[in-house]
């Protein structure tokens, strides 16, 4: 399979993620869309690694997955804090969590 197909799929997934981040107000949906964007980047990295025959892209994809896991932990912590404080689940009203 040609690398162009992987890159087109990666760009399509990334565009879906960007559209979700820009249009949704729920923090959970925004986190899911950010994960889509990171996975699209991972797909492109692995495709380029396959094209060049080296493992560098796969190492970077592993690093991106670690960063994504950390992002989910912090994001879910913020969502749980909002839920426990009975704050509205809207990203525009998240300024009430300033410490």
For each residue, the residues with C-beta under 8 A, 3 or more apart:
1: 5 6
2: 5
3: 6 7 47 48 50 51
4: 7 8
5: 1 2 8 9
6: 1 3 9 10 43 44 46 47
7: 3 4 10 11 44 47
8: 4 5 11 12
9: 5 6 12 13 43
10: 6 7 13 14 40 41 43 44 47
11: 7 8 14 15 40
12: 8 9 15 16 40
13: 9 10 16 17 36 37 39 40 43
14: 10 11 17 18 36 37 40 41
15: 11 12 18 19
16: 12 13 19 20 33 36
17: 13 14 20 21 33 34 35 36 37 40
18: 14 15 21 22 33 37
19: 15 16 22 23 33
20: 16 17 23 24 29 30 32 33 36
21: 17 18 24 30 33 34 37
22: 18 19
23: 19 20
24: 20 21 29 30 33
25: 90 91 92
26: 29 30 89 90 91
27: 30 31 75 78 79 82 89 91 94
28: 31 32 79 89
29: 20 24 26 32 33
30: 20 21 24 26 27 33 34 91
31: 27 28 34 35 71 72 75 76 79
32: 20 28 29 35 36
33: 16 17 18 19 20 21 24 29 30 36 37
34: 17 21 30 31 37 38 71
35: 17 31 32 38 39 68 72
36: 13 14 16 17 20 32 33 39 40
37: 13 14 17 18 21 33 34 40 41
38: 34 35 41 42 64 65 67 68 71
39: 13 35 36 42 43 68
40: 10 11 12 13 14 17 36 37 43 44
41: 10 14 37 38 44 45 64
42: 38 39 45 46 61 64 65
43: 6 9 10 13 39 40 46 47
44: 6 7 10 40 41 47 48
45: 41 42 48 49 57 58 60 61 64
46: 6 42 43 49 50 57 58 61
47: 3 6 7 10 43 44 50 51 57
48: 3 44 45 51 52 57
49: 45 46 52 54 55 56 57 58 61
50: 3 46 47 53 57
51: 3 47 48
52: 48 49 56 57
53: 50
54: 49 57
55: 49 58 59
56: 49 52 59 60
57: 45 46 47 48 49 50 52 54 60 61
58: 45 46 49 55 61 62
59: 55 56 62 63
60: 45 56 57 63 64
61: 42 45 46 49 57 58 64 65
62: 58 59 65 66
63: 59 60 66 67
64: 38 41 42 45 60 61 67 68
65: 38 42 61 62 68 69
66: 62 63 69 70
67: 38 63 64 70 71
68: 35 38 39 64 65 71 72
69: 65 66 72 73
70: 66 67 73 74
71: 31 34 38 67 68 74 75
72: 31 35 68 69 75 76
73: 69 70 76 77
74: 70 71 77 78
75: 27 31 71 72 78 79
76: 31 72 73 79 80
77: 73 74 80 81
78: 27 74 75 81 82 94 97
79: 27 28 31 75 76 82 83 89
80: 76 77 83 84
81: 77 78 84 85 97
82: 27 78 79 85 87 89 94 97
83: 79 80 86 87 89
84: 80 81
85: 81 82 96 97
86: 83
87: 82 83 93 94 96 97
88: 93
89: 26 27 28 79 82 83
90: 25 26 93 94
91: 25 26 27 30 94
92: 25
93: 87 88 90 96
94: 27 78 82 87 90 91 97
95: 98
96: 85 87 93
97: 78 81 82 85 87 94
98: 95
99:
